[in-house]
Amino acid sequence: MTSPATGATGALDLPEYAPVPAIAKGAALNEHGYHVWQVERNLYAVTDNVYMSAFLTTPDGVVIFDAPPNIGHNIRRAVDEITAANGLTSQVTHMVYSHHHCDHQGASSLFGGDIVRIGHEETRRLLLRDDDPARPVPDVTFSDSYTLEVGGERVELAWHGPNHSPDNIYIHFPDHDTLMFIDVVNAGWIPIYNLNLSDDVIGYTGAPAIALDYPWTHLISGHLGRVATREDVAMHQQYIADIEASSREALASVNPGPLFGHYGENVWAGVSAYLDAVTEHAAAPVIAKYTGVLGGADIEVYTRTTTFAIMQSIRLDRGPSGPVHP
């Protein structure tokens, strides 16, 4: 591992980026490094402005939705803070896994083995495979849908196919005007590398439309510093649509012939030059359009890698990959 370059004064020589737009700014954190706010009635969200969890307080106990290790013990602090203020029990009785990834469930074991953990059947399979003691496998699983009822409250869980991961579910709070759907939309920000490191490009790009089919005002999206709105989802969809349109235009206009001709028998060099040229051509106008509009749009590697993933999905999943040889 190499250290970052340093300048003449010994300071790190790091790149500078555009100011973070207002739409992307998060909450003010307390002395423990978290912020908790009331989403709707007894549904709360907690964030460190990087990761986000949620919890529902009831007379019969607390239900936690995801336990990212980034906010680990701060989830417990937030639960204690809110339940004490409202004269409710702070005992955690249930935990819902949105999906199996460790960055969203790696603090699950902090809440002990006496709670009921719920997740998709694929989440259970993947966690059994991963054998991570920090993420106990779900006790209750479902294939398509499941209704959780605790303390007079109701939460609807549903799986609509793979997207960010094979098991990522939609968590709907019909009595709280809220949807929790993780790792697809980032409120006010672009996705990080490769569509938020997602497994299924078509599932990922189609997921926001499924989310918008639910009735909700508040979206808990798992990352960054605020709850999202329907307008945030629409902005995300437009960003992705612009990448798709630009990728199709680049695939149609970038001529691979001179690149392959230049490298001759080094075929992989020709492939690399062609795919890089298409990605650069497609990503450049999107980066220019969204810099200063969405957070991270000027971190070019994010849009370039997301563009590469979408462009490759167009070639490989949807076609055409290229002209048919005569």
C-alpha positions in Angstrom: 0.0 0.0 0.0 1.3 3.4 -0.9 0.7 6.6 1.0 -1.0 9.6 -0.6 1.4 12.0 -2.2 2.5 14.9 -0.1 3.4 18.5 -1.2 6.4 20.5 -0.3 4.9 21.5 3.0 4.1 17.9 4.0 0.4 18.3 3.5 -1.5 15.6 1.6 -1.8 16.3 -2.1 -5.5 15.5 -2.5 -7.8 16.6 -5.3 -10.4 19.3 -4.7 -14.0 19.1 -5.8 -17.0 21.3 -6.4 -18.8 22.6 -3.3 -21.4 20.1 -2.0 -24.8 21.3 -3.3 -27.5 22.1 -0.7 -29.6 19.2 -1.8 -26.8 16.8 -0.7 -26.0 18.2 2.7 -26.8 16.1 5.7 -27.9 16.6 9.3 -25.9 18.2 12.2 -24.5 15.3 14.3 -24.5 15.2 18.1 -21.5 14.6 20.3 -21.7 10.8 19.7 -21.6 11.4 15.9 -25.2 10.6 15.0 -28.5 12.3 14.3 -31.9 10.8 14.9 -35.1 12.3 13.7 -38.8 11.4 13.7 -39.8 10.3 10.2 -43.5 9.8 11.0 -45.1 9.2 14.4 -43.1 6.4 16.1 -40.8 5.6 13.1 -37.3 7.1 13.4 -34.2 7.2 11.3 -30.6 7.5 12.6 -27.6 8.5 10.5 -23.9 9.4 10.7 -24.3 11.1 7.3 -22.8 8.1 5.6 -25.0 5.2 6.7 -28.6 5.1 7.8 -30.8 2.8 9.9 -34.4 3.0 11.1 -36.4 1.8 14.1 -40.0 1.6 15.1 -41.0 2.0 18.7 -44.0 0.2 20.1 -45.5 -0.7 23.5 -44.3 -4.3 23.0 -40.7 -3.5 22.0 -38.5 -1.9 19.3 -38.1 -3.1 15.7 -34.7 -2.2 14.1 -34.4 -2.0 10.3 -30.7 -2.7 9.4 -27.7 -2.4 11.6 -24.8 -0.8 9.8 -21.5 -1.1 11.7 -20.7 2.5 10.9 -23.4 3.5 13.4 -23.2 0.3 15.5 -23.7 1.4 19.2 -25.2 4.7 18.1 -28.3 2.8 17.0 -28.6 1.6 20.6 -28.1 5.2 21.9 -30.7 6.6 19.6 -33.2 3.9 20.6 -32.6 4.6 24.3 -32.8 8.4 23.7 -36.2 8.2 22.0 -37.9 5.5 24.1 -36.8 7.3 27.3 -38.3 10.5 26.1 -41.6 8.8 25.2 -41.9 6.5 28.2 -41.6 3.3 26.1 -39.6 0.1 26.5 -36.2 0.2 24.8 -36.1 -3.6 24.5 -35.3 -4.6 20.9 -37.5 -7.5 20.0 -37.2 -7.7 16.2 -34.7 -6.8 13.5 -35.4 -6.7 9.7 -32.6 -7.2 7.2 -33.0 -5.2 4.0 -30.4 -7.5 2.4 -27.3 -9.5 3.4 -24.5 -7.0 2.9 -22.2 -6.6 5.9 -22.0 -2.8 5.5 -25.7 -2.7 6.4 -26.0 -5.7 8.9 -22.5 -5.9 10.5 -23.8 -4.6 13.8 -26.7 -7.0 14.1 -24.9 -9.2 16.7 -24.7 -6.3 19.1 -28.4 -6.8 19.8 -28.0 -10.3 21.0 -29.5 -13.7 20.1 -32.9 -13.3 21.8 -34.5 -11.1 19.1 -36.4 -12.3 16.0 -34.5 -11.5 12.8 -36.5 -11.4 9.6 -35.2 -11.4 6.0 -35.7 -12.7 2.5 -35.0 -16.5 2.0 -32.1 -15.5 -0.2 -30.7 -13.4 2.6 -30.6 -16.5 4.8 -28.9 -18.6 2.1 -26.2 -16.0 1.6 -25.6 -15.4 5.3 -25.3 -19.1 5.8 -22.7 -19.1 3.0 -20.8 -16.1 4.4 -20.7 -17.6 8.0 -20.2 -14.2 9.6 -20.9 -14.1 13.4 -21.6 -10.4 13.2 -24.7 -11.2 11.0 -26.8 -13.9 12.6 -29.0 -15.6 10.0 -32.7 -14.6 9.9 -35.1 -16.7 12.0 -38.1 -15.8 9.8 -37.8 -15.8 6.0 -40.2 -15.2 3.1 -40.1 -15.6 -0.7 -42.4 -12.9 -2.0 -44.0 -11.0 0.8 -44.4 -10.9 4.6 -46.4 -8.8 7.0 -44.7 -8.0 10.3 -47.1 -7.0 13.1 -45.7 -5.8 16.4 -47.4 -3.7 19.2 -50.3 -2.7 17.0 -48.0 -1.6 14.1 -47.8 -3.1 10.6 -44.8 -3.3 8.2 -45.1 -4.9 4.7 -42.0 -6.6 3.3 -41.7 -7.5 -0.3 -39.2 -8.9 -2.8 -39.6 -7.8 -6.4 -36.6 -9.4 -8.0 -32.8 -8.8 -7.8 -31.6 -5.2 -8.0 -28.7 -3.9 -5.9 -28.3 -7.4 -4.6 -30.2 -10.7 -5.2 -32.1 -10.3 -1.9 -32.7 -6.6 -1.6 -36.3 -6.0 -0.4 -38.8 -3.2 -0.2 -39.9 -2.3 3.4 -43.2 -0.4 3.4 -44.7 1.4 6.4 -48.2 1.9 5.2 -49.3 3.7 8.4 -46.2 5.9 8.4 -46.2 7.2 4.8 -42.7 5.8 4.4 -40.8 3.3 2.2 -37.4 1.9 3.2 -35.4 0.8 0.1 -31.6 0.5 0.4 -28.6 1.1 -1.8 -30.3 2.3 -5.0 -31.3 6.0 -4.6 -28.9 8.3 -2.7 -30.8 11.4 -1.6 -29.0 14.3 -3.3 -26.0 12.3 -4.4 -25.0 10.1 -7.4 -24.3 6.4 -7.0 -20.8 5.4 -6.1 -18.8 3.0 -8.2 -20.7 0.7 -10.6 -24.3 1.8 -9.6 -23.6 1.5 -5.9 -21.7 -1.7 -6.4 -24.9 -3.4 -7.6 -25.2 -6.9 -9.0 -28.0 -6.6 -11.4 -28.0 -3.6 -13.8 -31.5 -4.0 -15.2 -32.9 -4.8 -11.8 -31.2 -1.7 -10.4 -32.3 0.7 -13.1 -35.9 -0.6 -12.9 -36.2 -0.5 -9.1 -37.0 3.2 -8.6 -40.2 2.8 -10.7 -41.2 -0.1 -8.5 -40.5 2.1 -5.4 -42.6 4.9 -6.9 -45.6 2.5 -7.3 -45.8 2.4 -3.5 -47.7 5.3 -1.7 -45.2 7.2 0.4 -43.8 10.6 1.1 -40.6 9.6 3.0 -37.9 7.2 1.6 -35.2 5.8 3.9 -32.5 4.9 1.4 -29.7 3.6 3.7 -27.0 6.2 3.1 -26.1 9.8 3.6 -27.7 12.4 5.7 -31.4 12.9 5.0 -34.5 11.0 4.2 -35.3 11.1 0.5 -38.4 12.5 -1.3 -40.2 11.4 -4.4 -38.4 14.2 -6.2 -35.1 12.7 -5.2 -36.1 9.4 -6.9 -37.2 11.3 -10.0 -33.8 13.1 -10.1 -32.0 9.7 -9.7 -34.1 8.3 -12.6 -33.2 11.2 -14.8 -29.4 10.8 -14.0 -29.6 7.1 -15.0 -31.7 7.8 -18.1 -29.2 10.4 -19.2 -26.4 7.8 -18.8 -28.4 5.2 -20.8 -29.1 7.7 -23.6 -25.5 8.9 -23.7 -24.2 5.3 -23.7 -26.4 4.3 -26.7 -25.2 7.4 -28.6 -21.6 6.5 -27.8 -22.0 2.9 -28.9 -23.5 4.1 -32.2 -20.8 6.8 -32.9 -17.5 5.6 -31.6 -15.7 3.7 -34.4 -13.7 0.7 -33.1 -11.9 0.1 -36.4 -8.9 2.5 -36.0 -8.4 1.3 -32.4 -8.2 -2.4 -33.2 -6.2 -1.5 -36.3 -3.6 0.3 -34.2 -3.1 -2.5 -31.7 -3.2 -5.3 -34.3 -2.7 -8.7 -32.7 -2.9 -7.3 -29.2 -6.7 -7.8 -29.2 -7.2 -7.0 -25.5 -5.5 -3.6 -26.0 -8.0 -2.9 -28.8 -10.9 -3.9 -26.6 -9.6 -1.8 -23.7 -9.2 1.3 -26.0 -12.6 0.9 -27.5 -14.5 0.4 -24.2 -12.6 3.3 -22.6 -13.4 5.5 -25.5 -17.1 4.7 -25.4 -17.2 5.2 -21.6 -15.5 8.5 -21.8 -17.7 9.7 -24.6 -20.8 8.7 -22.8 -19.9 9.9 -19.3 -18.5 13.4 -20.2 -21.8 15.2 -20.8 -23.4 13.6 -17.8 -20.6 14.7 -15.5 -20.9 18.2 -16.9 -24.7 18.3 -16.5 -24.8 17.1 -12.8 -21.7 18.7 -11.3 -23.1 21.2 -8.8 -26.5 19.6 -9.0 -25.9 16.3 -7.3 -23.3 15.6 -4.7 -20.3 13.6 -6.1 -21.1 14.3 -9.7 -17.6 15.9 -10.1 -15.9 12.7 -8.8 -15.6 11.5 -12.3 -14.7 7.9 -11.5 -18.2 7.4 -10.0 -20.0 8.4 -13.2 -17.5 6.7 -15.4 -17.8 3.3 -13.7 -21.6 3.6 -13.5 -21.6 4.5 -17.2 -19.4 1.5 -18.0 -21.7 -0.8 -16.1 -24.8 0.5 -17.9 -23.1 0.6 -21.3 -22.0 -3.0 -20.9 -25.5 -4.0 -19.8 -26.9 -2.4 -23.0 -24.4 -4.4 -25.1 -24.7 -7.7 -23.2 -28.2 -7.8 -21.7 -30.3 -5.7 -24.1 -28.3 -5.4 -27.3 -27.2 -4.9 -29.9 -23.6 -5.7 -28.9 -22.5 -4.6 -32.4 -23.2 -5.0 -36.1 -23.6 -8.6 -37.3 -20.7 -9.6 -39.5 -21.8 -9.9 -43.2 
